[in-house]
Amino acid sequence: MSTYRKWTLAKHPSGVPSEDCFALEDFTPDALSDGQVLIKTHYFSLDPGMRGRLSGDSYAAGLKIGDTIESAGIGEVIDSKSERFAVGDMVMGGLGWTQALTHPDRGLQKLDPALFDDKVAMTATIGVLGVPGLTAWFGLQDLGQPQSGETLLISSAAGPVGATCGQIGKTLGLTVIGIAGGADKCAYLSGLGFDAVIDYKAEKDLTKAIATAAPNGVDIYFDNVGGTMLDAAILNMKPKGRIVISGQVSEYNNETPIGIRQTTRFITHRLRMEGLVVYDYAKQFVQAQAAMAALIRDGKLAYKEDISEGIEDAPREYAALFAGANFGRRLIKAS
Amino acid sequence: MSTYRKWTLAKHPSGVPSEDCFALEDFTPDALSDGQVLIKTHYFSLDPGMRGRLSGDSYAAGLKIGDTIESAGIGEVIDSKSERFAVGDMVMGGLGWTQALTHPDRGLQKLDPALFDDKVAMTATIGVLGVPGLTAWFGLQDLGQPQSGETLLISSAAGPVGATCGQIGKTLGLTVIGIAGGADKCAYLSGLGFDAVIDYKAEKDLTKAIATAAPNGVDIYFDNVGGTMLDAAILNMKPKGRIVISGQVSEYNNETPIGIRQTTRFITHRLRMEGLVVYDYAKQFVQAQAAMAALIRDGKLAYKEDISEGIEDAPREYAALFAGANFGRRLIKAS
């Protein structure tokens, strides 16, 4: 058997996860049991939203010391004791930060190579067609309840969820305003067709900046950030506005959460705020992926991938996500 | 013409409204124009939820200096230049802290004396059958989406909204837990059939106290308080729990709002939080009032009124509401 490498949890982080929270281990996969497959990972993702599970706090079942770090991934079946998968099949699933893994033949999606071409890369299945894109799709359409002509505000808009959400919003006839940090990200969003962009790093008063960009108020706030940015959005919501809580990246590394202050607005403006777990929509995934792939081929949905090579760098790249340095879907080529 | 007295706004309060924020004025009503009625107030209410409108801040249209303080009231038409109302008619509407007023013949509900008896007092129309009761009725049923067997948690449960909400919850097959301050209020709620009562003044850790009372978690939190109590409830919500924001009495007197910290729970537990403005349901009021009156006559919905006599005391009694001293619907006999 070959030897592979994987990242496991060495200690529960507090704050932004430092490199000593992770351990790079060599391992040799066990022999397969019936109903198992051996997968060689091609790419895995770095997910800010997974941060909470590293803490192992008492409220949510989290990772234990020694567990492989979780992530989405795509890989190739290189050995199989299952009738469901043959050697050579490409699969997508929760593979983790590892070069290979033994996996039951459930919870994996077989990828049809014919679906991918020069416009839709196979890596899109863990990006714009994966959890980030599906989060944007169902969060905006099911929780946001958009009506053509309404105004949509998106935080962390240059991230894979936010950028997808904004482009879907344009196809639905919404006025789309993005919040992002820095001129590069703002230019990227303008290029995607966003109607207005707010560079939060350049604004002293975000509440006023939103009011300027959306003088008639915001109908839907698609929130990936939380904290003070969420409060600034709440103060600009129209009556009966909907707030979709997709991510809270400003909170994940806080020992004491920041939260929001403007709860009385929920009464005076009849606001609704709702959280999203994308797996609730699992039965509709295939349909949504087909619709988004069509938008990509029609040139209405662009996506950006930020791929680096080598499993060694995963912890450092993961910490960098919280500094807001990159944009696009953050992937690691595992070889 | 007779002379009457009314309370007007003398200055915008900060914090709990002090007596010098109000001015007691003598006045003589102007002669009626066509389409107007003169109403002699019998009772008016003291509403914590009106507090925000006293501040006259920039976000919500509030009262101006010299405006009559707003409240619900019932009164008698003593002069009429309208075909819609005759002298002697009893009416309910937004009469204010005044012994009499000139009012257009719109926005008033004529009360049928035959609907009231020794079980349902006419004052109930500005209490259990008025805004507080209707807030409980629509907030619980429309925003709470209760299913028989679920667990309902209510803050400020001994207030007119909370106590009504809990009793409606029992008729819907819910397990009902109330949070109130002090042994008297808790005993009152137990007498109303609440399954469990938490005396927040006697608990050091409200989050744990809720967990003890609701070991399997809370499906619906009907919130009249906000702030730290709302956070404690959020930490006990079941996945897909619904939070109804009915009031935020812990916030109304704060210069800097307290707010909540636990927004990431909206993702991990798919929570929904929604504010209520009862007037959105105006077309269904008559039907709901009839249903609640039937519950009262069946002995399934008790209500408590806390009536004091004399318009002079209104500002002092209003400030006392925020100290949590009273319970039941707080009314003033205006004569």
Interface residues (C-beta under 8 A of the other chain):
Chain A: G49 G52 Y59 A60 G226 G227 L230 D231 L235 I245 S246 G247 Q248 E251 Y252 T256 P257 I258 G259 I260 R261 Q262 T263 T264 R265 F266 I267 T268 H269 R270 L271 R272 M273 E274 G275 L276 V277 D280
Chain B: G49 G52 Y59 A60 G226 G227 L230 D231 L235 I245 S246 G247 Q248 E251 Y252 T256 P257 I258 G259 I260 R261 Q262 T263 T264 R265 F266 I267 T268 H269 R270 L271 R272 M273 E274 G275 L276 V277 D280
